[in-house]
Amino acid sequence: MKQITKLAALVAAAGAVLGLAGPGGASAAPPDRLDWTKCTAPGLDPRQQCATVGVPMDYADPDSPEIRIAVSRIPSEKPSTRRGALLLVPGGPGGDSLSDPSGKGQKLPQKVRDAYDLIGFAPRGMAPSTAVDCGLDPADLGMTRLLPWPAPDGSVAENMATARRTAEACARNGGELIRHISTANEARDLDRVRAALGERKISAWGVSYGTYVSAVYSQLFPHRTDRIVLDSNDDPDPTRVTRGWLAAFEVGVEDNFPEFAKWASRPGNPHRLARTPAEVRSGFLRLAARLDRHPLPWPGVNPPHLDGNTLRQTMLTSLYDPDDYPKLAKTILAARKGTVPPAPQSPPESVLQNVAAVAVGTICNDVDWPGSAAVYQKDVDKSRVEYPLTAGMPRGPMVCAALSYEPREPAVRITGRGPSNILLVQNERDVATPLAGARKLRQALGDRAVMVTVNSTGHDSYLDNGNVCGDRIVSRFLATGKRPGSDVYCE
């Protein structure tokens, strides 16, 4: 939402060194001793273990109730060369990495798996950690409701109505915990996890929103960091945070749609849409406009029709990974004929409710959003002209526009203060975290960081949609600590 007005550079270096909670936080109680047991979820590596860590709901209140953070690990495969623990920090907001030690962690080179215990976790609010739920109307869990796709004429009136319903439901059903879900608190929780693991310092591989979490951790607890990899990077703009990330979709789509258009116009492609990339683009825009006027029934989908915004949302999600281009092409080919493809599978409603509530808490507690529909309407109108593929959505109002309370603390300003131990890896064409935003994070981190820009397309670079050059540099850094002496471009 993956996901702003105030930010402060409140780094308590002495508190970080002593293991305190950080700015505005309560003193750290003695950490739990982790009671590792066999994980119960199916399909996991039999070596993976699970435990929970107790953390305060409110770090500013020493008497705050305790909540639980679920953690997982696969221990180092070669204890004699073990360096420490590697946090696998998930994207989102609304993602978790509990299964990642068994999943993407096993894609890491052997030297990295030998060097670290691989640590996954479910952030505060995410089940099976102490969980939140807003009890939203199921219709408001559809992606074209969760993201602020405007009406066919560009109006944001219905977006504001959805925001009010969602805000009221979260205020009514989210309990006190939803007021304390934020990136800064997730970073503080991770420092409690570090302490419970018995680690003086900790390494991290943060992906997407996890890059912002990891950067905030590195700001609040700079001397607790070992080797930090930030993969597919968010702009840390202190005045916007998630609002800026939403807006970045308009740039990300323009960076990536040409790659889809080249693929979809290639001779011999069984899903070929047109003879030229330009015709793919113009055809997409015409089809979306037609579906705005005449939606097709689509049973089993939320909402149960294929309209212009559903097509645009399918486009947006398909651009995350070139492997998903056929999904978009099949949808376009079916809609041209007046039919629809089979309904895509959706997670259980309970999972969607939980993810939505965590996302609401994070994006709204990190920074204040404007409450005026006129502010959003002006931005949407401008975006629709300049970025027609996204039809104004990236500038629209999310639930935070209707909340009746402000964030409890300013967000954390990312600076260059701290050890030089951060490596950014970034694909050149990334729909969700565009290169322009990654450069802003690189600039904010200053001498703390080096950035590897990868000539590749798709979201998530390291060991996924990047290339051999970028993967090699990141793997060497995790295994040996060696980074390039300056920023690098991987052709």
C-alpha positions as CSV (number, residue, x, y, z in Angstrom):
1,M,0.0,0.0,0.0
2,K,2.0,-1.5,0.0
3,Q,1.7,3.0,1.9
4,I,2.4,12.1,5.3
5,T,3.4,15.2,7.0
6,K,5.7,15.2,10.0
7,L,9.1,13.6,10.6
8,A,11.8,14.2,13.2
9,A,15.4,13.3,13.6
10,L,15.2,12.1,17.2
11,V,18.1,9.6,17.5
12,A,19.0,8.7,21.1
13,A,22.4,7.2,20.4
14,A,23.1,6.5,24.0
15,G,19.7,4.8,24.4
16,A,20.4,2.7,21.4
17,V,23.8,1.6,22.7
18,L,22.2,0.6,26.0
19,G,19.4,-1.3,24.3
20,L,16.6,1.2,25.2
21,A,13.5,1.6,23.1
22,G,14.6,4.6,21.2
23,P,12.9,8.0,20.8
24,G,9.8,8.3,22.9
25,G,10.2,4.7,24.2
26,A,10.2,3.2,27.6
27,S,13.3,1.6,29.1
28,A,13.7,-2.0,27.9
29,A,12.7,-4.7,30.4
30,P,14.9,-7.8,30.5
31,P,14.2,-9.6,27.2
32,D,12.3,-12.9,27.1
33,R,14.3,-16.1,26.8
34,L,13.0,-17.6,23.6
35,D,11.3,-20.9,23.9
36,W,11.8,-22.4,20.5
37,T,9.4,-25.1,19.4
38,K,8.5,-26.9,16.2
39,C,6.4,-24.7,13.9
40,T,2.9,-26.0,13.2
41,A,2.3,-24.4,9.8
42,P,2.3,-26.9,6.9
43,G,5.0,-27.0,4.2
44,L,7.9,-25.5,6.2
45,D,11.4,-26.8,6.3
46,P,11.5,-29.3,9.2
47,R,14.5,-27.3,10.7
48,Q,12.4,-24.2,11.1
49,Q,11.5,-23.3,14.7
50,C,9.0,-20.8,16.2
51,A,8.7,-18.7,19.3
52,T,7.2,-15.4,20.5
53,V,8.6,-12.3,22.1
54,G,6.8,-10.0,24.5
55,V,6.9,-6.2,23.7
56,P,5.0,-3.2,25.1
57,M,1.9,-2.1,23.1
58,D,2.9,1.5,23.9
59,Y,6.6,2.2,24.2
60,A,5.9,5.6,25.7
61,D,4.0,4.0,28.7
62,P,6.1,1.9,31.1
63,D,2.8,0.3,32.3
64,S,1.6,-0.5,28.8
65,P,0.0,-4.0,28.2
66,E,2.2,-6.6,26.6
67,I,1.6,-7.9,23.2
68,R,3.3,-10.8,21.5
69,I,5.5,-10.9,18.3
70,A,5.8,-14.3,16.6
71,V,9.3,-15.1,15.3
72,S,10.8,-18.0,13.4
73,R,14.3,-19.2,12.6
74,I,16.4,-21.7,10.8
75,P,19.8,-21.9,12.6
76,S,23.1,-21.4,10.8
77,E,24.0,-24.4,8.8
78,K,27.6,-24.2,9.9
79,P,27.9,-23.1,13.5
80,S,31.7,-22.9,13.3
81,T,31.4,-20.0,10.9
82,R,28.2,-18.4,12.3
83,R,28.4,-14.6,12.4
84,G,25.0,-13.8,13.9
85,A,21.3,-13.5,12.9
86,L,19.8,-12.1,9.6
87,L,16.4,-10.6,9.9
88,L,14.2,-11.2,6.9
89,V,12.1,-8.0,6.9
90,P,8.9,-8.3,4.9
91,G,7.2,-5.8,2.6
92,G,3.7,-4.4,3.1
93,P,2.5,-2.8,5.2
94,G,0.6,-6.0,5.9
95,G,3.2,-8.6,5.1
96,D,5.0,-11.1,7.3
97,S,8.1,-13.2,6.9
98,L,7.4,-16.2,9.2
99,S,7.8,-18.7,6.4
100,D,10.7,-17.0,4.8
101,P,13.5,-18.9,6.5
102,S,12.0,-22.0,4.8
103,G,11.2,-20.1,1.6
104,K,13.2,-17.3,0.1
105,G,15.9,-17.7,2.8
106,Q,16.8,-21.1,1.2
107,K,17.7,-19.2,-2.1
108,L,20.5,-17.5,-0.2
109,P,24.0,-18.8,-1.1
110,Q,25.5,-21.5,1.2
111,K,28.0,-19.1,2.6
112,V,25.3,-16.8,3.8
113,R,23.2,-19.6,5.2
114,D,26.3,-20.8,7.1
115,A,26.9,-17.3,8.5
116,Y,23.5,-16.5,9.9
117,D,20.5,-17.8,11.7
118,L,17.6,-16.8,9.3
119,I,14.9,-15.0,11.3
120,G,11.4,-14.4,10.2
121,F,8.6,-12.6,12.1
122,A,5.0,-11.3,11.9
123,P,4.9,-7.6,12.7
124,R,2.7,-6.3,15.5
125,G,-0.9,-6.7,14.5
126,M,-0.3,-9.5,12.1
127,A,-1.5,-13.0,13.1
128,P,-0.2,-15.1,14.7
129,S,1.4,-12.1,16.6
130,T,-1.2,-10.2,18.6
131,A,-3.6,-9.4,15.8
132,V,-5.9,-6.6,14.8
133,D,-9.1,-6.6,12.6
134,C,-11.3,-3.7,11.5
135,G,-14.3,-5.9,10.6
136,L,-14.7,-4.2,7.3
137,D,-17.6,-4.8,5.0
138,P,-16.4,-7.6,2.6
139,A,-17.1,-5.3,-0.4
140,D,-14.5,-2.8,1.0
141,L,-11.8,-5.5,0.9
142,G,-11.6,-5.5,-2.9
143,M,-8.4,-4.0,-4.3
144,T,-10.2,-1.3,-6.2
145,R,-11.7,-0.2,-2.9
146,L,-8.5,-0.6,-0.8
147,L,-6.6,1.5,-3.3
148,P,-8.3,4.8,-4.2
149,W,-9.3,4.2,-7.9
150,P,-11.5,7.2,-8.8
151,A,-14.8,7.1,-10.6
152,P,-14.8,7.0,-14.4
153,D,-15.2,10.8,-14.5
154,G,-12.3,11.2,-12.0
155,S,-14.4,12.0,-9.0
156,V,-13.0,11.1,-5.6
157,A,-16.4,11.3,-3.8
158,E,-16.8,7.6,-3.6
159,N,-13.2,7.2,-2.4
160,M,-13.9,9.6,0.5
161,A,-17.1,7.6,1.3
162,T,-15.0,4.4,1.4
163,A,-12.4,6.1,3.6
164,R,-15.1,7.2,6.1
165,R,-16.6,3.7,6.3
166,T,-13.2,2.1,6.8
167,A,-12.1,4.7,9.4
168,E,-15.3,4.2,11.3
169,A,-14.9,0.4,11.3
170,C,-11.3,0.5,12.4
171,A,-12.1,3.0,15.2
172,R,-15.0,0.7,16.3
173,N,-13.3,-2.7,15.9
174,G,-9.5,-2.2,15.9
175,G,-9.1,-1.7,19.6
176,E,-6.2,0.2,21.2
177,L,-3.6,-1.8,19.4
178,I,-4.4,-0.3,16.0
179,R,-3.4,3.1,17.4
180,H,0.1,1.8,18.1
181,I,0.9,0.1,14.8
182,S,3.6,2.1,13.1
183,T,7.0,1.7,11.4
184,A,8.8,3.2,14.4
185,N,7.1,0.7,16.7
186,E,7.9,-2.2,14.4
187,A,11.6,-1.1,14.5
188,R,11.4,-1.0,18.3
189,D,9.9,-4.5,18.3
190,L,12.7,-5.7,16.2
191,D,15.2,-4.5,18.7
192,R,13.4,-6.5,21.4
193,V,13.7,-9.5,19.0
194,R,17.4,-8.8,18.7
195,A,17.8,-8.7,22.4
196,A,15.7,-11.9,22.9
197,L,18.0,-13.6,20.4
198,G,21.0,-12.7,22.5
199,E,22.6,-10.7,19.7
200,R,24.6,-7.6,20.3
201,K,24.2,-6.6,16.7
202,I,21.9,-7.8,13.9
203,S,21.9,-8.0,10.2
204,A,18.8,-7.5,7.9
205,W,17.5,-8.1,4.4
206,G,14.6,-5.7,4.0
207,V,12.5,-5.8,0.9
208,S,10.0,-3.1,-0.4
209,Y,8.3,-1.6,2.7
210,G,10.9,-3.6,4.6
211,T,13.5,-1.2,3.3
212,Y,11.8,1.6,5.2
213,V,11.5,-0.5,8.3
214,S,15.1,-1.5,8.1
215,A,16.2,2.1,7.5
216,V,14.2,3.3,10.5
217,Y,15.7,0.6,12.6
218,S,19.2,1.7,11.4
219,Q,18.3,5.3,12.4
220,L,16.9,4.5,15.9
221,F,19.5,1.8,16.7
222,P,22.5,2.5,14.5
223,H,25.0,0.7,16.8
224,R,22.9,-2.4,16.9
225,T,23.2,-2.9,13.1
226,D,25.7,-5.3,11.4
227,R,25.1,-5.7,7.7
228,I,22.0,-4.2,6.2
229,V,20.7,-4.9,2.7
230,L,17.8,-2.7,1.4
231,D,16.2,-4.3,-1.6
232,S,13.6,-2.4,-3.8
233,N,13.6,0.9,-1.9
234,D,11.0,3.3,-0.7
235,D,11.4,7.1,-0.7
236,P,11.8,8.1,2.9
237,D,10.3,11.6,2.3
238,P,9.5,12.8,5.8
239,T,6.5,14.8,4.7
240,R,4.7,12.0,2.9
241,V,6.0,8.5,3.6
242,T,3.2,6.1,2.4
243,R,1.3,8.9,0.7
244,G,4.5,9.4,-1.4
245,W,4.8,5.7,-2.1
246,L,1.2,5.6,-3.4
247,A,1.9,8.5,-5.7
248,A,5.0,6.8,-7.0
249,F,2.8,4.2,-8.8
250,E,2.2,6.7,-11.5
251,V,5.9,6.9,-12.2
252,G,6.5,3.2,-11.7
253,V,3.8,2.2,-14.2
254,E,5.3,4.6,-16.8
255,D,8.7,3.1,-16.2
256,N,7.4,-0.5,-16.6
257,F,4.5,-0.5,-19.0
258,P,6.8,-0.1,-22.0
259,E,8.5,-3.4,-21.1
260,F,5.1,-5.1,-21.1
261,A,4.2,-3.4,-24.4
262,K,7.4,-4.6,-26.1
263,W,6.7,-8.2,-24.8
264,A,3.0,-8.0,-25.8
265,S,3.8,-6.9,-29.4
266,R,6.6,-9.4,-30.0
267,P,6.0,-11.7,-33.0
268,G,5.5,-15.3,-32.0
269,N,4.1,-14.4,-28.6
270,P,1.0,-16.5,-28.1
271,H,-0.5,-13.7,-26.1
272,R,0.4,-11.0,-28.6
273,L,-1.9,-7.9,-28.3
274,A,-0.7,-5.7,-31.2
275,R,1.9,-5.1,-33.8
276,T,3.8,-2.4,-32.0
277,P,4.3,-1.2,-28.3
278,A,2.5,2.0,-29.1
279,E,-0.6,0.1,-30.2
280,V,-0.5,-2.0,-27.0
281,R,-0.6,1.2,-25.0
282,S,-3.4,2.9,-27.0
283,G,-5.4,-0.4,-27.1
284,F,-5.1,-0.7,-23.3
285,L,-6.4,2.9,-22.7
286,R,-9.3,2.4,-25.1
287,L,-10.3,-0.9,-23.5
288,A,-10.1,0.6,-20.0
289,A,-12.3,3.5,-21.1
290,R,-14.8,1.1,-22.7
291,L,-15.0,-1.0,-19.5
292,D,-15.6,2.2,-17.5
293,R,-18.7,2.6,-19.6
294,H,-19.7,-1.0,-20.0
295,P,-18.4,-3.3,-17.3
296,L,-18.5,-7.1,-17.8
297,P,-19.9,-9.4,-15.1
298,W,-17.0,-11.3,-13.4
299,P,-18.5,-13.8,-10.8
300,G,-16.2,-14.8,-8.0
301,V,-14.2,-11.5,-8.0
302,N,-14.5,-8.6,-5.6
303,P,-16.1,-6.5,-6.9
304,P,-17.9,-9.0,-9.2
305,H,-17.3,-7.2,-12.5
306,L,-14.5,-6.3,-14.8
307,D,-14.6,-2.5,-15.2
308,G,-11.9,-0.1,-16.2
309,N,-10.4,0.1,-12.7
310,T,-10.3,-3.6,-12.3
311,L,-8.4,-3.8,-15.6
312,R,-6.0,-1.1,-14.4
313,Q,-5.5,-2.9,-11.1
314,T,-4.7,-6.1,-12.9
315,M,-2.2,-4.1,-15.0
316,L,-0.6,-2.7,-11.8
317,T,-0.2,-6.0,-10.1
318,S,1.0,-7.8,-13.2
319,L,3.8,-5.2,-13.7
320,Y,5.4,-6.3,-10.4
321,D,6.9,-9.3,-12.1
322,P,7.4,-10.0,-15.9
323,D,6.4,-13.6,-15.2
324,D,2.9,-12.2,-14.7
325,Y,2.6,-10.4,-18.1
326,P,0.5,-13.3,-19.5
327,K,-2.1,-12.8,-16.8
328,L,-2.6,-9.2,-18.0
329,A,-2.6,-10.2,-21.6
330,K,-5.1,-12.9,-21.1
331,T,-7.4,-10.5,-19.3
332,I,-7.1,-8.0,-22.1
333,L,-7.8,-10.6,-24.8
334,A,-10.8,-11.9,-23.0
335,A,-12.3,-8.5,-22.4
336,R,-11.9,-7.5,-26.1
337,K,-14.2,-10.5,-26.9
338,G,-16.7,-9.5,-24.1
339,T,-15.7,-12.3,-21.8
340,V,-13.6,-12.7,-18.7
341,P,-10.8,-15.1,-17.6
342,P,-11.3,-17.5,-14.7
343,A,-11.6,-15.7,-11.4
344,P,-8.3,-15.4,-9.6
345,Q,-7.9,-17.1,-6.3
346,S,-8.2,-14.8,-3.2
347,P,-6.9,-15.3,0.3
348,P,-9.5,-16.1,3.0
349,E,-11.5,-13.1,4.2
350,S,-9.9,-13.4,7.7
351,V,-6.5,-12.9,6.2
352,L,-7.6,-9.9,4.1
353,Q,-9.2,-8.3,7.1
354,N,-6.0,-8.7,9.1
355,V,-3.8,-7.4,6.3
356,A,-6.1,-4.4,5.7
357,A,-6.1,-3.5,9.4
358,V,-2.3,-3.6,9.8
359,A,-2.0,-1.5,6.6
360,V,-4.5,1.1,7.9
361,G,-2.7,1.3,11.2
362,T,0.8,1.7,9.6
363,I,0.0,4.2,6.9
364,C,-2.2,6.4,9.1
365,N,0.0,6.3,12.2
366,D,3.2,7.1,10.4
367,V,2.1,10.5,9.2
368,D,-1.0,12.7,9.0
369,W,-2.9,12.9,5.7
370,P,-5.0,15.8,4.4
371,G,-8.7,15.6,5.3
372,S,-10.0,17.7,2.4
373,A,-11.5,16.0,-0.6
374,A,-10.6,19.1,-2.6
375,V,-6.9,18.6,-2.0
376,Y,-7.1,15.0,-3.5
377,Q,-9.4,16.0,-6.3
378,K,-7.0,18.6,-7.5
379,D,-4.1,16.1,-7.5
380,V,-6.2,13.4,-9.1
381,D,-7.3,15.7,-11.9
382,K,-3.7,16.6,-12.6
383,S,-2.4,13.0,-12.5
384,R,-5.1,11.8,-14.9
385,V,-3.8,14.2,-17.5
386,E,-0.1,13.4,-17.0
387,Y,-0.3,9.7,-16.2
388,P,-3.4,8.3,-18.0
389,L,-2.5,4.6,-17.4
390,T,-3.2,5.0,-13.6
391,A,-6.2,7.3,-14.0
392,G,-5.4,9.4,-11.0
393,M,-5.4,6.6,-8.4
394,P,-1.9,7.3,-7.0
395,R,-3.1,10.8,-5.9
396,G,-6.4,9.7,-4.3
397,P,-7.6,9.6,-0.7
398,M,-7.0,6.5,1.4
399,V,-8.6,5.7,4.7
400,C,-6.3,8.1,6.5
401,A,-8.1,11.1,4.9
402,A,-11.1,10.3,7.2
403,L,-9.5,9.4,10.5
404,S,-10.5,11.5,13.5
405,Y,-7.1,11.3,15.2
406,E,-3.5,12.3,14.3
407,P,-0.3,10.2,14.7
408,R,1.0,9.9,18.2
409,E,4.6,10.8,17.2
410,P,6.4,12.2,14.2
411,A,7.9,9.7,11.8
412,V,11.6,9.0,11.9
413,R,13.8,11.1,9.6
414,I,16.4,9.0,7.8
415,T,19.9,10.6,8.0
416,G,23.5,9.6,7.4
417,R,24.4,9.3,11.0
418,G,25.7,5.9,12.0
419,P,28.1,3.2,10.7
420,S,28.7,2.8,7.0
421,N,27.2,-0.7,6.7
422,I,24.2,-0.4,4.4
423,L,23.9,-1.7,0.8
424,L,21.0,-0.8,-1.4
425,V,20.1,-2.9,-4.4
426,Q,17.5,-1.5,-6.9
427,N,16.1,-2.5,-10.2
428,E,16.0,0.2,-12.8
429,R,12.4,-0.5,-13.7
430,D,10.3,-1.2,-10.6
431,V,6.6,-0.4,-10.6
432,A,6.1,-0.3,-6.8
433,T,9.4,1.3,-5.7
434,P,10.7,3.3,-8.6
435,L,14.4,4.1,-9.1
436,A,13.6,7.8,-8.4
437,G,12.5,7.0,-4.9
438,A,15.4,4.7,-4.2
439,R,17.8,7.5,-5.1
440,K,16.1,9.6,-2.4
441,L,16.8,7.0,0.2
442,R,20.4,6.6,-1.0
443,Q,20.8,10.4,-0.7
444,A,19.3,10.5,2.8
445,L,21.6,7.7,4.0
446,G,24.7,9.6,2.7
447,D,28.0,8.0,3.6
448,R,26.3,5.1,5.4
449,A,25.3,3.5,2.1
450,V,26.3,2.3,-1.3
451,M,23.7,1.6,-4.0
452,V,23.7,-1.1,-6.7
453,T,21.4,-0.1,-9.6
454,V,20.4,-3.2,-11.7
455,N,19.4,-3.0,-15.3
456,S,16.4,-5.2,-14.8
457,T,12.6,-5.0,-14.7
458,G,10.3,-6.0,-11.8
459,H,9.8,-5.6,-8.1
460,D,12.3,-7.3,-5.7
461,S,15.8,-7.4,-7.0
462,Y,18.1,-9.7,-5.0
463,L,17.6,-13.4,-5.9
464,D,14.4,-12.6,-7.8
465,N,13.9,-10.1,-10.6
466,G,17.5,-8.6,-10.6
467,N,20.5,-10.0,-12.4
468,V,23.7,-12.0,-11.7
469,C,25.8,-8.9,-11.2
470,G,23.6,-7.5,-8.5
471,D,23.0,-10.8,-6.8
472,R,26.8,-11.4,-6.7
473,I,27.5,-8.1,-5.0
474,V,24.8,-8.5,-2.4
475,S,25.8,-12.1,-1.6
476,R,29.4,-11.1,-1.2
477,F,28.4,-8.3,1.2
478,L,26.3,-10.6,3.4
479,A,28.9,-13.3,3.5
480,T,32.1,-11.2,3.9
481,G,31.1,-7.6,4.6
482,K,32.8,-6.4,1.4
483,R,30.9,-3.6,-0.5
484,P,31.8,-1.7,-3.6
485,G,33.8,1.4,-2.9
486,S,31.1,3.6,-4.6
487,D,27.7,3.2,-6.2
488,V,27.6,0.6,-9.0
489,Y,25.5,0.1,-12.1
490,C,24.9,-3.6,-13.0
491,E,24.4,-3.8,-16.8
